[in-house]
Structures are given as C-alpha cells and as structure tokens.
Amino acid sequence: MTKVNLDQNLVDLDGQPIKVDEKPFLVGMVLANCLMQGKPEDVKNAVAAYMLGEKLKKGGDIELSPEEVTRLHKAIIASTYNTLIAGQLLIILEAKP
C-alpha cells in the first residue's frame, strides 16, 4: 500500500504553492482530474476510475493499493497536465523511472 496526503499543495519551480482561481492546487483534486480526463476502456474501468476519483477528491491521508497506483500512473501520463505537475504527482506516488 502507498500512503498519500491528498491535501498537499503542488508547487511551482520556486517551491511556491500553485493556486488556481485563488484556490490551492491539491494533490487529491489533481489526481481525480487526471482520472476523469481519459476515455474509459470499458464499463468496469470507467466505474473503477470514477469511484477512485470520488475517493481522492475528499482529501486527507489515504492508502492506495498497487492497482490504484498503477491506474493513477497511467492516468497522469495520459493527462493534459505538464511535466511540472505530472512529475510531482509521480514522485508523490513513488514512481520509479
């Protein structure tokens, strides 16, 4: 299991918290958005991605299964987020190059 604090604020290259519309850019919401951007492979995967997104957007500390982490890795890479955001998310999820 991978432990993640979903309330972490993503930061810019200077280490300053990123804000969008004056709201913090939090890990949980960004991960949930990554999951919602992709086109689902099938009904089972669509429901699993949606349910995981709902869990992530609530924030707080969470433990993710290896399957959930793999799903998130794929969603992050397929998302429209740039390297600044994707890189931080993958590091937080302890992705190994």
For each residue, the residues with C-beta under 8 A, 3 or more apart:
1: 63 64 65 66
2: 63 64 66 69 93 94
3: 61 62 63 64
4: 27 61 62 63 64 92 93
5: 8 27 60 61
6: 26 27 28 31 56 58 59 60 61 62
7: 26 27 28 59 60
8: 5 26 27 92
9: 17 18 24 25 26 27
10: 17 18 25 26 27 30 85 88 89
11: 14 15 16 17 18 88
12: 15 16 17 18 84
13: 84
14: 11
15: 11 12
16: 11 12
17: 9 10 11 12 24 25
18: 9 10 11 12 24 25
19: 22 23 24 25
20: 23 25
21:
22: 19
23: 19 20
24: 9 17 18 19
25: 9 10 17 18 19 20 29 30 85
26: 6 7 8 9 10 29 30 59
27: 4 5 6 7 8 9 10 30 31 89 92
28: 6 7 31 32 56 57 58 59 60 62
29: 25 26 32 33 56 57 59
30: 10 25 26 27 33 34 81 85 89
31: 6 27 28 34 35 53 56 72 75 76 89
32: 28 29 35 36 52 53 54 56 57
33: 29 30 36 37 53 79
34: 30 31 37 38 72 75 76 78 79 81 89
35: 31 32 38 49 50 52 53 56 71 72 75
36: 32 33 49 50 53
37: 33 34 75 78 79 80
38: 34 35 49 74 75 78 79
39:
40: 43 45 46 49
41: 45 46
42: 45 46
43: 40 46 47
44: 47 48
45: 40 41 42 48 49
46: 40 41 42 43 49 50
47: 43 44 50 51
48: 44 45 51 52 71
49: 35 36 38 40 45 46 52 53 71 75
50: 35 36 46 47 53 54
51: 47 48 54 55
52: 32 35 48 49 55 56 68 71 72
53: 31 32 33 35 36 49 50 56 57
54: 32 50 51 57 58
55: 51 52 58 62
56: 6 28 29 31 32 35 52 53 62
57: 28 29 32 53 54
58: 6 28 54 55
59: 6 7 26 28 29
60: 5 6 7 28
61: 3 4 5 6
62: 3 4 6 28 55 56
63: 1 2 3 4
64: 1 2 3 4 68 69 72 93
65: 1 68 69
66: 1 2 69 70
67: 70 71
68: 52 64 65 71 72
69: 2 64 65 66 72 73 93 94
70: 66 67 73 74
71: 35 48 49 52 67 68 74 75
72: 31 34 35 52 64 68 69 75 76 89 93
73: 69 70 76 77 90 93 95
74: 38 70 71 77 78
75: 31 34 35 37 38 49 71 72 78 79
76: 31 34 72 73 79 81 86 89 90 93
77: 73 74 86
78: 34 37 38 74 75
79: 33 34 37 38 75 76 86
80: 37
81: 30 34 76 85 86 89
82: 85 86
83: 86 87
84: 12 13 87 88
85: 10 25 30 81 82 88 89
86: 76 77 79 81 82 83 89 90
87: 83 84 90 91
88: 10 11 84 85 91 92
89: 10 27 30 31 34 72 76 81 85 86 92 93
90: 73 76 86 87 93 95
91: 87 88 94 95
92: 4 8 27 88 89
93: 2 4 64 69 72 73 76 89 90
94: 2 69 91
95: 73 90 91
96:
97:
